[in-house]
Amino acid sequence: MEKIKKLIGKNVYLGPVPKKNISKLVKWMNDLDVAMYTCQATRKHTIETSKKFQEECLNDMSIHYYGIFTNDGNLIGGLDLREIDSINRTASLGIIIGEKEYWDKGYGTESTKLLLDYGFNILNLNNIMLEVFDFNPRAIRVYEKCGFKIIGKRRKSKFFNGKYYDEIFMDILAKEFNNLKLKK
Ligand SMILES: CC(C)(COP(=O)(O)OP(=O)(O)OC[C@H]1O[C@@H](n2cnc3c(N)ncnc32)[C@H](O)[C@@H]1OP(=O)(O)O)[C@@H](O)C(=O)NCCC(=O)NCCS
C-alpha cells in the first residue's frame, strides 16, 4: 500500500492512520504499560471507540492526529495537537509510542519536533502546552529536548496505584522553537 507522508523526518514520518491499522491504536490504549502514562488508562477502548475518534478527528479542525511511522512504514505510535484555538493561537500536544520496543531510540523526540514544526509554521500557533505526570521522567526529558519549559504543576492531582502524584505543565512558544525544517 502507498505510504502517505505528511511530515518527513530522518527516521520517522507522520501521516494519517490507515483504517487497517486501527486495531494497533486499540492495542496500545489497552496496554497499561503504555496507557498508565496518559489519561487513557481509565477509559474503555475498542475498535468502535477508536474508529469514532478517527472520524471525529476528520471533522474537527481543533484536533490534528497523526500516526508515527518508521521509514519502512511500520506504525509505532501516534501524536496530536488538540484544543487548537486559532484566535489565541494555542494548542495542547499529546504523544505515545505504542510499540514499547521502540522506546528510547529517539523516535519520540523526532516526532514531537516534527509536530511542533507543523504546529508553529503551518497551523500558525504561538503557544503549545502539555501535561505530564511526574512519574514519567522519560517524557519530561523528551519535551525538554524539544524546547518545552516547566511552567507549573498541580500537586497530588493524579491518584494512581495507591499514591498521589503531581501533574506537570510545560509549554513552548513559536520563537523558542529552533528546529525549523518546514520554514527552511
Ligand atoms: C514518552 C515517549 C513518547 C518518549 O519517546 P521515546 O522515543 O521513548 O523517547 P526518546 O528516545 O526520543 O528520548 C528518551 C529520552 O529520555 C531519557 N530517559 C529514558 N528513561 C529515562 C528515565 N527513567 N529518566 C530520565 N530520562 C530517561 C533517554 O535517555 C532519552 O534522553 P537522551 O536522548 O538525552 O538520552 C515514549 O516513551 C512513550 O510513548 N511512552 C509511553 C506513553 C507516554 O509516556 N506518553 C507521554 C505522556 S505525557
The ligand as a Gaussian input file, in Angstrom:
#p B3LYP/6-31G(d) Opt

LIG

0 1
 C        7.394000       9.253000      26.260000
 C        7.709000       8.761000      24.869000
 C        6.795000       9.463000      23.849000
 C        9.160000       9.124000      24.545000
 O        9.502000       8.660000      23.279000
 P       10.878000       7.836000      23.100000
 O       11.034000       7.587000      21.660000
 O       10.847000       6.671000      24.007000
 O       11.957000       8.922000      23.631000
 P       13.373000       9.313000      23.007000
 O       14.126000       8.067000      22.688000
 O       13.184000      10.290000      21.917000
 O       14.051000      10.083000      24.248000
 C       14.039000       9.491000      25.544000
 C       14.951000      10.290000      26.451000
 O       14.578000      10.043000      27.806000
 C       15.704000       9.529000      28.503000
 N       15.204000       8.631000      29.521000
 C       14.722000       7.371000      29.402000
 N       14.330000       6.896000      30.601000
 C       14.579000       7.890000      31.491000
 C       14.394000       7.994000      32.893000
 N       13.864000       6.990000      33.625000
 N       14.750000       9.164000      33.489000
 C       15.274000      10.184000      32.773000
 N       15.471000      10.144000      31.428000
 C       15.129000       8.990000      30.807000
 C       16.543000       8.851000      27.430000
 O       17.871000       8.664000      27.865000
 C       16.400000       9.901000      26.311000
 O       17.161000      11.057000      26.570000
 P       18.616000      11.314000      25.878000
 O       18.380000      11.346000      24.407000
 O       19.066000      12.606000      26.435000
 O       19.487000      10.139000      26.271000
 C        7.525000       7.200000      24.755000
 O        8.493000       6.555000      25.556000
 C        6.130000       6.758000      25.135000
 O        5.230000       6.815000      24.320000
 N        5.908000       6.339000      26.409000
 C        4.588000       5.867000      26.868000
 C        3.464000       6.906000      26.741000
 C        3.877000       8.270000      27.288000
 O        4.569000       8.381000      28.286000
 N        3.404000       9.333000      26.610000
 C        3.642000      10.695000      27.057000
 C        2.585000      11.090000      28.020000
 S        2.813000      12.768000      28.606000

